[in-house]
Amino acid sequence: MAKRLLQAKGVDYHDVAVDADSERRAEMMHRSGRYTVPQIFVGERHVGGYDDLAALDRAGELDPLLRGD
């Protein structure tokens, strides 16, 4: 669902599969403090999971974040 939302906004994103890579998963957990996927980052800012991303969108805060405002 996160991918669909970002695609609908025309955002280029980089998907990192962590399920088969324990080092990448550990990095994700260290950076986000969470162990579930997806964990979404905009630049260096940790947004959270899909629910957090969707909440930012509903609040009108996602587009400015994606633009770097």
C-alpha positions as CSV (number, residue, x, y, z in Angstrom):
1,M,0.0,0.0,0.0
2,A,2.9,2.3,0.7
3,K,4.3,1.7,-2.8
4,R,0.9,2.5,-4.3
5,L,0.6,5.8,-2.4
6,L,4.1,6.9,-3.4
7,Q,3.6,5.8,-7.0
8,A,0.3,7.8,-7.1
9,K,2.3,10.8,-6.0
10,G,4.9,10.2,-8.8
11,V,7.6,9.6,-6.2
12,D,10.8,7.6,-7.2
13,Y,11.6,5.4,-4.3
14,H,14.2,2.7,-3.5
15,D,12.8,-0.5,-2.1
16,V,15.2,-2.4,0.2
17,A,14.2,-6.0,0.9
18,V,15.4,-6.8,4.4
19,D,13.6,-10.1,4.9
20,A,16.5,-12.2,3.4
21,D,19.4,-9.9,4.5
22,S,20.0,-9.9,8.3
23,E,22.5,-7.1,8.1
24,R,20.1,-4.8,6.3
25,R,17.3,-5.8,8.7
26,A,19.6,-4.9,11.7
27,E,20.4,-1.6,10.0
28,M,16.7,-0.8,9.5
29,M,15.9,-1.7,13.1
30,H,18.8,0.4,14.4
31,R,17.7,3.4,12.3
32,S,14.0,3.2,12.9
33,G,13.8,1.5,16.3
34,R,11.1,-0.8,14.7
35,Y,11.2,-4.3,13.4
36,T,8.2,-4.4,11.2
37,V,8.2,-3.6,7.5
38,P,7.8,-1.4,5.7
39,Q,9.8,1.3,7.4
40,I,9.8,4.4,5.3
41,F,12.4,7.1,5.1
42,V,12.2,10.4,3.2
43,G,15.8,11.3,2.9
44,E,17.2,10.7,6.3
45,R,13.9,11.3,8.1
46,H,12.2,8.2,9.4
47,V,8.5,8.5,8.6
48,G,7.4,5.1,10.0
49,G,5.2,2.5,8.4
50,Y,2.4,2.8,5.9
51,D,-0.1,3.9,8.5
52,D,2.2,6.8,9.5
53,L,2.8,7.7,5.8
54,A,-1.0,7.7,5.1
55,A,-1.6,9.8,8.2
56,L,0.9,12.4,7.0
57,D,-0.9,12.4,3.6
58,R,-4.3,12.9,5.2
59,A,-2.9,15.8,7.3
60,G,-1.5,17.5,4.2
61,E,2.1,17.1,5.5
62,L,3.3,14.4,3.0
63,D,3.6,16.5,-0.1
64,P,5.7,19.2,1.5
65,L,7.9,16.6,3.0
66,L,8.4,14.9,-0.4
67,R,9.2,18.3,-2.0
68,G,11.7,19.0,0.7
69,D,9.8,22.1,2.0
